[in-house]
Amino acid sequence: MTQIEVPVLIAGGGPVGMTLALNLARYGIRSLLLERNPATTRHPKMDLTNGRSMELFHRLGLDEALRDAGVPRANGFDILWITSMVGHDLYRFPYPSADEKTRIIREENDGSHGAQAPLRVSQIQIEPVLKRAIDANPLIDVRFGTRFERIVENGADGVTAEIVDSQSGETSTVKCRFLAGCDGGGSRVRRGLGIALEGEENVAGAYMVHFRTDDRELLQRWGPIYHLQSGLGTIIAQNDHDIYTLQAWLLPGMNPDEMTAEGVLEAWVGKAFDYEILQANPWHAHFVVAEKYRDASTLLAGDSAHQFIPTGGYGMNSGIADAAALSWVLAANLQGWGGDGLLDAYDAERRPTAWWHLEASRRHMGVRQQITMIYMEAGDLEGEGPEADARRADVAAKIAALGNAENESWGVEYGYRYDQSPVVAGEGEAPAIDPLTYVPSTWPGARLPHVFLEDGTALFDRLGLFFTLVVLGDADTAPLEAAAKTQGVPLDVLRLDRPDLRAIYERGLILVRPDQHVAWRGDALPDDCAGLLRRVCGR
């Protein structure tokens, strides 16, 4: 039996596992990444990488490669409600393309936007980009076609695990300081530790049909629309060319065993047409979060830790933020300047955030259900004449009134904050967060607001690898720098002669963590700089 030693073992080679490995390598940490499948996914699990995830991918130097793999940057993100593909359009929610959003971010440089535009791209296209990056990184031992088998020992000083080559059946033993369970909803890591999921299972379902067609006269009759939606589900344009995914709601009384992909697709579209089924299956969504993210030296991230219905697109995107959060915590511990408290803080920060995202996706699903009822109660929406026109106008007005928070919850995307974190220097009762509107804030635990500096560079690109003290003005930072040197805490100081930024950043001194969240802020250094660093480093 082969024995392997590595600082971090990552079980699961989906987007979260690969992103974690790349973030660890960015900090100089070696990892072994396992994926039981021999290749990246062919399953269309998601279609939007949000702006926050793109900020994190930018740090890895992957944003441009991902954009090249996605939908053309000039194409919009419009959501169109219709009666059917052969019927009538009802109401459109227009959204800018990635190019347009990038221009808006530059022009409205007031901290209210992310540093990056979102990206329309299928997970099928994301994973090969990440796979090429991990294959090229010498700090990552990549083993696809190898499954995580079981935890032999999980203690305070490390983990021993068994892994198996899926083709040969050869078993190896891995000794690691940390094990990261990024192995999906059915996580063997989580189940092996007996960690329960809290929440509700099988709360909604759909029949997914992933298909190819060249009939753009039908599928793009209203232009290259991102989501074509009716009361019965959604057609997602995966590449604005020939690949689409239908998510048809499973309503009460429907039996998936009696349904066929062809029947579901043609009934939803409203006619037979030429197409090729690429993949099809029914699925059920869950609203669940793991009861804990840490057990000794094993930690969970991504779908192994939380599962939501995809309304709002918080699943994978939340997992990418998990990977960014977990990577610096593990690196700090392995490099000796971070304490055990950082591992507990990962749970205290990311688990409440998962519930925040879960409740947002639940609200969005509630709106979808309301609209389904509006369709069902409206009567004939496909007819012609004044009465049918009036029914369609009524449905359109009701949809407009309900809004489209599913694609506009900027507070959910950018505004989440680590109020319960033991490694954040809080300031008392925190202000409320508006799920819809992102209000730039440096309240401790919040993501640092983004701005472009006078030379055109993003402030995020000027932050150091680990902690950065952002200084607006000429404050004396020597005591904190001295304490950091004594404790071995990597600290950069970024001085900005920009008094105008005070309106956005609120304080003259902001201590920013490696994950771009605020650890502490003030207008003068605290009397006990050493104590502050011990706190924010989990010691």
N, C-alpha and C positions, 0 to 999 in steps of 0.2 A: 504494500500500500504506500503510494507516494505521499510524502508530507511536504506541505507548503507553508511558508510563513510570510505574512504580509501585514502591513499596518491596518488596512481596511478591506474587508470583504464585502462586496456589493452583490446581493442576490436580486437579480432582475435587470435585464438590459433594454428596458423600454426607455422613453424619453427622460423619465426621472432618474433612473439608475445611471444612464449615460451622462446626463447633466451633472449628477453628483460626482462622478469620476472625473469629469473635466474640471469642475470647480476645485476638487481636491488637488489635482495636478497643478492647477494655477497657484496653489499655495505650497507646492513642492511635496505633496504627499502621494506615496505610491498606493495603488489599489488593485485588487483582483475583481474583475466584473464577470459575473456569470449570467448567461441567458439560456434557458432550456431549449428554445427554438434555434434552428440552425441559421436563420436569417431574420432580418427585420420584418415587421408586421406587414401583412397585406390586408388588414382589417381597417376600415375607415372609422376610427374611433373618435376623431374630433376634426374640426375644420377651422378653428380660430386660435391663433397664438396672440394673446392680448398685449397691450403696450407695456405692461409691467414685465411680462416674460421677455419681451424683446429687449428691454433695458438690460436684463440679466444675461441674455444671449449676446448682447453687444459686448459685455465685459469679457466674454470668451472668444470674441472675434468671429462670431458665427452669424451675426445678423444679416450680412450681405449674402452669404451663401444660402441662408434660409429664404431670404426674399427672392433669390433667383430660382429657388425650387417651388415657390408658391405661385399664386395667381398674379398676373401682371400688375405691376405697381400702379398703373393708371386706371385700373378697374375699381369701381365703387363697391360699397358694402350695403347697397340698398336692400331693404326688406319689403316685399310686396305681398299683400293679402289678396287672394283671388278666389273665385268660385270654383274653378277647375282650370286645367291647362287648355281646355277647349272653350272655356266660358269667358268670364269677365274679370277685369281687374277691379279691385275695390278701394284699397288705400295703400299708399306707399310711404314708408319711412326712409327718407334719403340720408345717406351717410357718405362722407368723403372717401376718396381713394387714399391709398398709402402716400402717394405723391402729394395729394392735396393736404392731407393731414400733416405731413412733414412741413409743408409751407406754412400752415396755420401755427404749428408749434414754434417755428422760427419767428413769425410775425407777432404772436401773442406771448412774448417772452416774460411772463409774469408769474411763473411757478405753478400755474393752474393746469398745465399739461404734462404728460410724460415726456421723457426724452426721445422716445421712439414711437412711431406709428404702429398700430396693430398689423397683423399679417394674416391674410387668408391662405391657409395651407393645410392640407390633409396630413394626418400623422403618418400616412404611407410615404409622404415625401419628406417629412421631418426626420424620421429615423435614419435613412441612409446618410443624410448630412452629418448627423451626430456620430453615426457608426464610422464614417471616414475619419472624423476628428479623433475618436478614441483609438482607432487602429494606428493612427500616425503618432500617437503620444507615447513616448518611451516610459512614462511613469504608470501607464495603465496596462495591465495584463488582461487582455480581452479573450474570453472563452465562450463563444456562442456554441450551441449544441452541448452545453454542460449544465446540469441542473443542480440546484441546491437540494440536498437530501434531508439533512436534519442537523439540529444543534446537539452536539455531544455534551458540551459544558458551556455555561454562560455565567461568568463570574465578574466580580468587580475589576479584575485585572485583565480580562480578555475572554475570547470565545474560541472554542474548538468546534469545528463543523465538518460534516462529511459532504462531499460533492461527487457527482457521478457523470462520467462521459456518456452522453445519451446514445452514442453509436456503439462504442466498444463495451460499455458497461463497467469500465474500470472506475474504481472508487479511490478517492484521494482524501486526505485529511488536511484541513486548513486551520492553522493557528493564527489568530489575528487579534489585534487590540480591540477593534470594533467591527461589528457586523451591522450592515444597513439593509433592512428589509424593504426593497423597492419592487417586490415581486407580485404586485397587482392585487385585485380584489379577493382572490382566493389564496392569498399569501401563505405559503408554507412556513415562513418565518413567524408570522403572527400566530398562526394556529399552533405551531410547535411550542410557543410560549404560553398558550392558553389565554391570550389577550382577547377579550370579548369586544364586539362591536355594539355601540349604543345608538339607538335611533329606530328607524322603521325600514323594513325590507319590502321589496315588491310593491312599491307605492304607485307605480305607473308602468306601462309597457308599450312597446311599439314593434312593428314588423319592419325590419331594415332591409331595403333592397338597394344594393350598390350596382350600378349599371353603366354601360357605355352606349352612346348613341350619337350619330352624326346628324340627327334631325333637329338642327338648330332653328329651323323655321317653327317648330313646335316648342322646343325647350327654351328658346330665346325670343319668343314672339313679343315680349315686352323689353327686350334687351338682355344683356348679361347680368341678371339679377342674382345676388348672393343667396337669399332665401326666398323661395316661393312658398307661401303659407296659406293653408285653409284651415277650417275647423277640424279637419281630419288628419293633419300632419304637415310635414315640410319636405320640400325637395331642396337639397343643398347643392349648389353648383360648386363642384370641387376644383375645377380648373378653368371654368368659363369657356370650355371648348367642347369636350365630349364625355367627361366623367361626372356622374351625378350620384347622389345618395338620397333615397326616399326614406323618411322616417314616418310611417303611417301608424297613428295611434291605435292601440288595441282597446276598443271600447267595450263596456260590459256586454257579455253575451257572445263575444267573438272567441272562437277557438282556433288558436294558431295551427293546431295539428290538421285542421281542415282547410287551411289556406295555402296557396301557392304563390311564389314570388311573382309569376307572370300575372296571376289574377289580382294581386294586391296592387301592382304597378299600373296595370291598364285601368283598373277601377278608379284609382286616384287621378290618373292623368285624364281619363274620360274617353279614351279611344285606344285601339290597337295601333302600334307603330313599330318601326324597326329598332331593335335594341339587342344588347348582349348582357345577360346577367353575369356579373362578376362575383357577387357574393350575396347571400340572403339568409336571414335568420330572425326569429323573434327574440326579444330581450326584455328584461324587466329592470327598472331602476330602483336604487336604494337611497335612503337618506341616513347614512350611518357614519360614525366617527369612532375610532378605536378608543377604548377606555383609558389607555395610556400609550404614549409614544416611546417610552423608554422602559426597558427591563435590563438592569445591570449594564452590560456593555453592548446590548443590542438596541437599535433604534429603528423606528419605522418612518417611511416617507411615501408620498404619493397615494395610489389607490389602496395600498396595504393599510394605510392609516385613515383614509376617508373616501367615501363614495357618494356622489351627488348625481341627480338627474342632470343632463347636459344643458338645460336651459340657463343661459348666461355664460356657458363655457368655462366654469370654474374648476373642473376636474384636473386636467393636465396642468393648467396654468397654476393652480394652487400647488401642485406637485413640484413644478419648477422652482417656486419660491421655497418650498420645503428643502429642496436640494441646495439652494443658495444659503439657507439658514443653517442647515446641518453641516455643510462642508467647513465653514469657518470655525464652528464649535469643535469639530473633530480635530481640525488642524491645530487650533490653539492648545487643545489638550495634549496632542502628540508632540508638539513643539515645546511643551513645558510651561508656557506662560498663561495658559488657561486652566481653570480649575474644574472640579467635578460639578460645581454649580452651573456651569454652562450647559451641561447635558440635561440637567433638570429644567433649565430655562428654555431649552428647545421645546420640551413638552408644554411648558407654561405659556409659551408664545404661539406655537403653531397649532395646538389643539383648539384653543378658543377661536383662532382665525378660521379653522376648518368649520366650526359651527357657524361663524359669521357668513362664510360662503354657502354653507348648507341652507341657512335660512333665506339667503338671497335667492338661491335657485328654487326653493320651495315657493317663495312669493311669485317668481316668474312663472312657475308651473301653474300656480293658481290663476294667473291672468290668462294663460293658454286655455285652461279649463273653462273660464268664463266666456272666452271667445267661442269655444266649441259649442257651448250652450246657446250663444247668440245665433250661430249658424243653424243649429238644429231647430230653433224656435222661429226662424225667419220665414220659413216657407220656401217656395220655389225661387231660387236665386239665378237660375239659368234662363228664365223666360225673357220675352221681349214685350215692350209696351210700357206705358206709364206706371202701371202697378208694380211690375217687376223692377223698373228703374227706381221707384220709391223704396222698395224693400232693400235693394242694394245700397242705396244712399243711406238708409237707416243703419244697416250693418256697418258701413264705412264710418259713419259718425260715432257709433259706439266703440269701434276699434280705436279711432283717433282719441276718444275720451279716455280709454283705458291706458293709452300710451304704449311705449315700447321700452320700459325700464330694463328689459332683458338685454338690450344692446346699449344702454345709456347709464348704467350704474357705476359711474366713475368713482364715487365714494367707496364702493365695495372693492373696486379694482386697485385704487391707489391709496385709499384713506385708512385702511386697516392699521391698527396700532396695538402695540404689545403692552397694554395697561397692567396686565397681571404678571409681568416679568420680574423676577427677583434680581436681574442684572441690569435693569434700567433705573436710572435715578429719577424717579417720578416727582411730581410737583403737587400732589394732592388730588382732588377730584378732577378727573379729566373731562374736557368738553365732549358733548355728544358728536357722533359722526353721522353725517347725512349719507345714506346709501347711494343717492342719486348724484349729488354734487360733491366733487372733490374740492375741499378748501385747503390750500397749502398751509402746512403747519410744521413747526419744529418741536411740537410737544414731545417730550421724551417717549420713545417707543414708536414714533411715526417714521414713515419713509421720508428722507430728506427731499424737499421740493427740488425740482430740476429747473435750472436756468442755463442759458448760453451766456458765456462771458464775452467781454469786448472783442477778443480776438476770434470769436466764432466757435470756440471749443465749448463743449458741455462741461459744466462744473463736475458732473459725475466722472468725467474722464481725467480730472485733475486730482481725484481722491487717491490716497495711497492704497496699498494692497490690504492692509489690516485697518488699524484705527487711524483716523484723520481728525485733527483739530482744525476746524474752519474758523478763521479769525477775520472779523470785519473790523478793521481799525488797527491800532498799534498796541494792543494789550501785551503785557509781559507774560509770556508763556513758559518762561524758564522753569518754574517750580514743577509744572506737569511734565515737561520734557525730562527733567532730572529724575522724577519719580518713575517715569516709564523706563528710563535707562537702568535705574537700580533694579527694577522688577523684571527687566527683560521683555517688556511689552513693546511690540513694534508700533511706533507712532510717527506719523507724518504731520507736519504743520503746513496748512495752506492759508497764506495771508492774501486777502483780497482788499484792495483799496477801492471799495465800492460801497460808500455809505448809503447809496440808493437801494441796496439789497436788504437793508435793515427792515424795510416794510414787509418783505417776504420771509426773511429768516428770523425775525423777531428778537433775536439776542445777538450779542457781539461775539460770543464764543459758542461753538457747537461741536460736540464730540460725536463723530460719526463712526459707526461700526463697519466691519467689513461687508455686511449685507445692505449697506446704505440706509440703515435705520439709525435714529438719533439715540445715543446712550445717555447723554447729559447735555444741558445747555445753561448758559448764564451770561452775565455781563462782567463777571470777574471770576477768576479761578477760586475754587473752594479752599478753605483753610487746610483741609486734609486731602491733598492731591493723591497721596499714596492710598488712602482709604477709598477714594473714588475709583482708582484703577483696580484695586482688589475687588470692589463690587462688580464693576462692569466686566471683569474677566472671570467672574465666577469663583473667586477665592475669598 
